[in-house]
Structure formats: C-alpha cells, structure tokens
C-alpha cells in the first residue's frame, strides 16, 4: 500500500504485524510491560524537565 501526500510517498504495511508462531502470550505481555516502563520513564523525564524550566524562570 502506498500513500501519497504532495511529493511525499510512504510505502509500507499498515496494521498489526503478523504474529510469529513462537511468540507467546507471555512474550507479548513482557514486551508490553517493557514498553509501559519506557513510556513512564520518558514521561517522568519530561515532567522533571518542565518543572526545572519553570523554576529557572
């Protein structure tokens, strides 16, 4: 599938990636937990940066 926006053309597969047979529910749960931890860490860093900027003003 290709999407064209002006001169930009994006080609790729859209939607969820096909599951590999060896990928189990436990592995998927582990990956999601890791993703949640990463997102939480990023959000905490953003909050700390925003707090520091507001105190510097």
PyMOL commands that set and color helices and strands:
alter all, ss='L'
color gray80, all
select helices_A, chain A and resi 25-56
alter helices_A, ss='H'
color red, helices_A
select strands_A, chain A and resi 2-5+8-11
alter strands_A, ss='S'
color yellow, strands_A
deselect
rebuild
show_as cartoon
